[in-house]
Amino acid sequence: MKLFIVLIGSLMLSFGVQAEKIETAVFAAGCFWCVEAEYQDLDGVKTAISGFTGGALENPTYKGNHQGHYEAVEITYDADIISYQHLLDVYWVNVDPFDDKGQFCDKGASYLSAIFVANDPQRKSAEASRQKVVEQFDDQTVVTPILASAKFWPVEEYHQDYYLKNPLRYKYYRFGCGRDKRLKAIWG
């Protein structure tokens, strides 16, 4: 079987077909609907899944208990097409890095911002990108932490692709929550 896999891999390279370099990134920035929408259509992003991470509770649910977890999005991407750095750049301009109570109109621990890193290269990139934000806004305190990755729990199906399934409600939510207004005030 191993020989067969090696032969197939060799044939793929011979015909110019390269294996994808699939990686994951996890970001919390308040409402997972809004974070998912920012990443889903980027070239190289395979999936953006809404869910929970960071807590000890197993099987958290939106309408049930998700105490201790952040609302987050797990992004699966082809690192040969889009870099982790690019994902970080998109992250920062979609978060209020100064809000220690939540994000926009959503307040509480589950709506706090955070970058969850899976390895040392991600940690170094995340720390460097955070430092750039700290330097850019030297008169404010950046509260977004960089945390070790934890088990990711996808949220119930009706929350996945919410911005596509319910576009009017989604747009109303973004507007009503003041998300875009605040992001423009911070990032221009």
N, C-alpha and C positions, 0 to 999 in steps of 0.2 A: 504494500500500500504506500509506504514512504517513497519508494522508487517511482511509482505512478505520479504522486504529488510533485516530486522533483521534476519529472519529465514535463508535466503540465506547466509548472512554473517556468521552466526553460523555454518551452514552446511559446508561452505568453510573451516572454521577453524577446524571443526571436521575431515575433510578429509585431513588435512595438506596443504590446499591451502591458501596461504596468499595473501592479497591484496598488490599490489605494492605501494611503497612510491615514487610517482612521483613528481619531483621538476624540476625547470628550473634554468639555469644560462645563463648569457649573457656576452660575451667577445668581445672586439674590438681589433684587432691586425693587422691592415692593410687589405690586400686583403681577403675578406670573403671566397673566394674559398679555400685558404690555411688553414684558421682556421677551416672551416668545415671539410676538409680532415683529420685533426689531431684528431678530436673527433668522427667522424661518426662510426668508427669500434671498439671503446672501449666497453668492456663488461659492460653492464648496461646503455649505452647511447641508448635511444630510437630514437631520431631524432637530427639532427644538421641542422638548417635552416639558410640560408644566408639572410641578410636583413639590415635594417637601424634602428638606435635608437639614442636617445639623443637630437634630434632637435624638433622644434615646428611645422615644416611643416607637414601637413597631406598628406598621400598617396605619399611619396617620391618614385621616380623611378630612375633606374640606368641611363637610357638614357635621362631622363627628369631632374627635379629639385630634388636634395636631400640635398640642402644647409642646414647646421647646424646639419646634422646627421653624425654619425659614421657608417662606414661599420662594421657590427658586425654579430655574430652568436648566435642564441638562441638554447641552448642545453637542451633537455628534457631528464631526466635520472631517473633511479630507485635508490634512495638514499640507499636502502638496499643492492645494488650490488656495486655501485661506489659512493664514497664520494665527496662532494663539494671540500674538500681539494685536492683530487686527480685531479679533474678538474683544480684547481688552479695550481697545480704542472705542469700539461701539458701546461697550458697557458704560464707560465713564460718562459719555454724553447723554446717557439715558438714566442717570441716577442723580439724586441730590446727595452728594457725599458729606454734607454737613448736618444732616438731620439724624439726630440720635434717638428719635421717637418713632420712626417709621419712614414712609415715603409718601409725600404729597398728602392726600386726604386720608390715606390708610395709616393708622397709628397702631402701635403695639409691636411686641417682639417678633411676631411672624412676618412683619413687613419691613424689618430692618434690612439694610444693604450689607452684602458681604460677597467676597470672592472666595470660592472654595477651590483649593489647589490639590492636584493629585500626585505631584512629584516635584523634585527640586527645580527643574527647568521652569515649570509653571510658577512656582513660588518666586523665583528670581525675576521672571518677567512681570508678575503681578506686583511685587514690591517696587520694582523700578517704575512701573506705570503709576502706582500710587504716589511715589515720591515726586513724580512730575506734577501731579495734581496738587500735592502739598506745596510745591514751589510756585505753581501758577496762582494759588490762592493763599499766599503767605499771611494774609490778615484773617483767615478763618481756620477752623479746626476740622480736618478731614477725619470723620469717624468710621468710615467704611473699613472693616477689618479684612485681613487675609487669613483664612482659616483652613485647616486640613480638611480634605474631602471626607465625607461621611456617606453612609448608604443613602441613595436617592430613591425616593418613593414616588412614582407617578401618581398624580391626582386623578380623580374620577374622570371618565371619558368626556363628559359634557363640558369640562373645562379645557380640554385639548382643542387647539385651533379655534378658540372662542372668537377671536377677531374675524375669522372667516365665516363661522357659523352664524354669528349674531353681529354683523357689521354696524348696524345702527346703534344697538345697545353699547357696543364696544366704544364707538366714537363718542357717544354721550358720556360714558363713564370717564374716558380720558379727559374730555372737556370739563365735565363737572368736578372732577377730582383736581383739576388745575395742574395736571402733569405737564402738559406741553408749555403752558405759560411759565411755570417755574423753571423748566429745562431751558427755555429761551432766555430767561433772566440770568441764569447761571452761565450757560455755554454760548449764548448769542445765536 
